[in-house]
Amino acid sequence: MKEFKGSSNYVVSADLLRIVNIAIALEKPLLIKGEPGTGKTQLAQAISDALDKELIIWNIKSTTKAQDGLYVYDTVQRLYDSQFGGEGVDDIKKYIKLGKLGEAFSADKQVVLLIDEIDKADLEFPNDLLWELDKMEFYIPETKETITARQRPIVIITSNAEKELPDAFLRRCIFHYISFPDAAMMTDIVHAHYDNIEDHLLEMAMRAFYQVRDLPTVAKKPSTSELLDWLQALRIGGVDPEKIEKELPYAGILLKKTEDLTAVKNAKNRAKNGYRW
């Protein structure tokens, strides 16, 4: 089995690299937690790219049910066909549509299955998937057919920790928390996206970025993706790096709440009077 060693545009820590390969070797779902912007969702894409495997994404919403990921029986279409003389109406298989989990099980080659933001669903959702993720199969009573994984998928599950997940579910997963990148790792991440960025611009922008994140009065702290967008704006705008820390140009790219913009403005005013941010 080919090992995951990262990808050219996804910077991965040594700890995360090890835990990904352990999860693959043990054939266990990998549950990834971390604050928004730490690359949880992108990890699945990076694994897919590095191992040359198809990526199947199951985006979870508050209304998502476990059944949605297995299959859907389109009774409405069957009723319509029966009323208007559609052919093959007696073939129930024709009206069974596999969900994302069903697609992953039915794939001829091993795929990467991303169950994204599992904590958005109701509390019973993870428990409703215990058998399927453990045994890698599910039963379709309408057709009396059992769908068993042809190749056990690599399962990556992400959570923003909006709610606690059931213990029974957690026992079946390998867990890893992605900490927010420190300055050294963030520099590597930036260089992976902008290989020709000017050093002084990056240095001054990074200093201001972490100052903003360290402010206790900022509720929604800027993430990696916002830093990358901000750096691009600074480059396009031709901003003098020496002015970044004092003026924080294009602050609306980093901060998305009025109260956070006010908090940073107040911090800058204090800095003008000789106080630290």
C-alpha positions in Angstrom: 0.0 0.0 0.0 1.4 3.4 -1.0 2.0 5.7 1.9 0.6 9.3 2.2 3.6 11.7 2.2 1.7 15.0 1.7 1.2 16.9 -1.5 2.8 19.8 -3.3 0.1 22.3 -2.2 -0.8 20.9 1.2 1.7 21.3 4.0 1.2 18.6 6.6 2.8 18.2 10.1 4.8 15.1 10.9 2.1 14.1 13.5 -0.7 14.3 11.0 1.3 12.5 8.4 1.8 9.6 10.8 -1.8 9.4 12.0 -3.2 9.4 8.4 -1.0 6.4 7.5 -1.9 4.6 10.7 -5.6 5.1 10.0 -5.1 3.7 6.4 -3.2 0.7 7.7 -5.7 -0.1 10.4 -8.6 0.5 8.0 -10.3 2.9 10.6 -12.1 6.1 9.9 -9.9 9.2 10.7 -11.8 11.8 12.6 -10.3 15.3 12.2 -11.1 18.2 14.4 -9.8 21.7 14.5 -10.9 25.3 14.2 -12.2 26.5 10.8 -9.4 27.2 8.3 -6.9 24.5 9.5 -7.2 22.4 6.4 -9.5 19.6 7.6 -11.5 19.4 4.4 -8.4 19.9 2.2 -6.7 16.9 3.8 -9.0 14.5 2.1 -8.3 16.1 -1.3 -4.5 16.0 -0.6 -4.8 12.2 0.3 -6.8 11.7 -2.9 -4.3 13.5 -5.0 -1.2 11.9 -3.4 -2.5 8.3 -3.6 -4.2 8.8 -7.0 -7.6 7.8 -5.7 -11.1 9.2 -6.5 -12.5 11.5 -3.8 -16.2 11.2 -2.9 -17.5 14.0 -0.7 -20.5 13.7 1.5 -21.3 17.2 2.7 -23.4 17.0 5.9 -26.1 19.5 6.7 -28.4 19.9 9.7 -31.2 18.0 7.8 -28.9 15.2 6.6 -29.9 11.7 7.7 -27.7 8.6 7.7 -30.1 7.0 5.2 -29.2 9.7 2.7 -25.7 8.4 2.4 -26.8 4.8 1.8 -29.5 4.9 -0.8 -32.8 6.6 -1.8 -35.8 4.8 -3.1 -37.6 7.1 -5.5 -41.2 6.1 -4.9 -42.5 9.3 -6.5 -40.8 8.5 -9.8 -42.0 5.0 -9.7 -45.6 6.1 -9.0 -45.3 8.6 -11.9 -44.1 5.9 -14.3 -46.8 3.5 -13.3 -49.5 6.1 -14.0 -48.1 7.2 -17.3 -47.0 3.8 -18.7 -43.3 4.0 -18.1 -41.4 0.8 -18.9 -39.7 -1.3 -16.3 -41.9 -0.1 -13.5 -41.7 -3.5 -11.8 -37.9 -3.3 -11.6 -37.4 -1.7 -8.2 -33.6 -1.5 -8.7 -34.3 1.1 -11.4 -35.6 3.4 -8.6 -32.8 2.8 -6.1 -30.2 5.6 -6.2 -27.0 5.1 -4.1 -25.9 7.8 -1.8 -22.3 8.8 -1.2 -21.5 6.0 1.1 -23.2 3.6 -1.3 -21.1 5.0 -4.2 -17.9 4.5 -2.1 -18.8 0.9 -1.3 -19.7 0.1 -5.0 -16.6 1.6 -6.5 -14.3 -0.9 -8.3 -11.2 0.7 -6.9 -10.5 2.0 -3.4 -11.7 5.6 -3.0 -11.3 8.4 -0.4 -14.6 9.1 1.3 -14.9 12.5 3.0 -17.8 12.9 5.5 -17.5 16.6 5.9 -18.7 18.4 9.1 -20.4 15.5 10.7 -21.2 17.6 13.8 -23.8 19.6 11.7 -26.2 16.7 11.8 -28.4 15.7 14.7 -27.0 13.7 17.6 -28.3 10.3 16.3 -26.6 10.7 12.9 -23.2 9.2 13.9 -24.8 6.3 15.8 -26.9 5.5 12.8 -23.7 4.9 10.8 -21.9 2.6 13.3 -22.7 -0.7 11.5 -22.0 0.7 8.0 -18.6 2.1 8.9 -17.7 -0.9 11.0 -18.8 -3.7 8.7 -18.6 -1.7 5.4 -22.0 -3.0 4.2 -25.7 -2.1 4.3 -29.0 -3.9 3.4 -31.6 -2.6 0.9 -34.9 -4.2 2.0 -36.7 -3.1 -1.2 -34.5 -5.2 -3.4 -33.4 -7.7 -0.7 -29.8 -6.9 -1.6 -26.7 -6.3 0.6 -24.3 -3.7 -0.6 -20.8 -4.7 0.6 -17.7 -2.6 0.0 -15.7 -4.0 -2.9 -12.7 -2.1 -1.7 -12.7 -0.6 1.8 -12.6 3.2 1.3 -10.2 5.5 3.2 -12.7 7.4 5.4 -11.9 10.9 6.5 -14.5 12.6 8.8 -14.3 16.2 9.8 -15.8 18.1 12.7 -15.8 21.7 13.9 -16.7 20.5 17.4 -20.0 22.3 17.3 -21.4 19.4 19.3 -20.0 16.3 21.1 -20.0 13.0 19.1 -21.3 9.8 20.8 -18.7 7.6 22.6 -19.7 4.6 20.6 -18.9 6.4 17.4 -15.6 7.8 18.7 -14.4 4.3 19.7 -14.6 3.3 16.1 -12.4 6.2 14.9 -8.8 7.3 15.1 -8.8 10.9 16.2 -6.5 13.8 15.4 -6.8 17.5 16.3 -5.2 19.9 13.8 -3.7 22.8 15.8 -3.6 26.2 14.1 -0.3 26.5 12.3 2.5 28.4 14.1 4.4 31.1 12.2 7.0 28.7 10.8 4.5 26.2 9.4 2.3 29.1 8.1 5.3 30.4 6.2 5.6 27.0 4.5 1.9 27.0 3.7 2.1 30.5 2.1 5.1 29.4 0.0 3.2 26.4 -1.2 0.6 28.8 -2.6 2.8 31.8 -3.5 6.3 30.6 -4.3 7.5 34.0 -5.3 6.1 36.2 -2.5 8.4 39.0 -1.3 10.0 38.1 2.0 9.6 41.5 3.7 5.9 41.7 2.7 5.3 38.2 4.1 7.2 39.0 7.3 5.2 42.1 8.1 1.9 40.6 7.1 2.5 37.6 9.2 3.3 39.7 12.2 0.1 41.7 11.9 -1.9 38.5 11.2 -0.8 36.9 14.4 -1.3 40.1 16.4 -4.9 40.1 15.2 -5.4 36.5 16.1 -3.9 37.0 19.6 -6.3 39.8 20.5 -8.7 38.4 23.1 -11.4 40.8 21.9 -11.6 39.3 18.4 -14.4 36.7 18.3 -13.9 35.2 14.8 -10.2 34.9 14.4 -8.9 35.0 10.8 -8.0 31.6 9.3 -5.3 30.4 6.9 -7.5 30.9 3.8 -8.2 34.5 4.9 -4.5 35.1 5.3 -3.8 33.8 1.8 -6.5 36.1 0.3 -5.2 39.0 2.3 -1.6 38.5 1.1 -2.9 38.4 -2.5 -4.8 41.7 -1.9 -1.7 43.3 -0.4 0.4 42.3 -3.5 -2.2 43.4 -6.0 -2.7 46.7 -4.1 1.1 47.3 -4.0 0.9 48.0 -0.3 4.1 49.2 1.4 5.1 46.4 3.9 6.1 49.0 6.5 2.5 50.3 6.6 0.8 46.9 7.2 1.1 46.7 10.9 0.0 50.3 11.6 -2.8 50.6 9.0 -3.9 47.0 8.5 -5.1 47.6 4.9 -8.0 45.6 3.5 -8.9 44.5 7.1 -12.3 43.3 5.8 -10.6 40.4 4.2 -9.3 39.1 7.5 -12.2 40.1 9.7 -15.8 39.5 8.9 -17.6 40.9 11.9 -18.2 44.6 12.7 -17.2 44.1 16.4 -13.9 42.5 15.4 -13.1 45.4 13.1 -13.8 47.7 16.0 -11.7 45.7 18.3 -8.7 45.9 16.0 -9.2 49.6 15.4 -9.2 50.2 19.2 -6.0 48.1 19.5 -4.3 50.2 16.8 -5.4 53.4 18.6 -3.8 52.1 21.8 -0.7 51.2 19.9 -0.4 54.8 18.6 -0.4 55.9 22.3 2.6 53.7 23.1 0.7 50.6 24.2 1.0 47.1 22.8 -1.7 45.7 20.6 
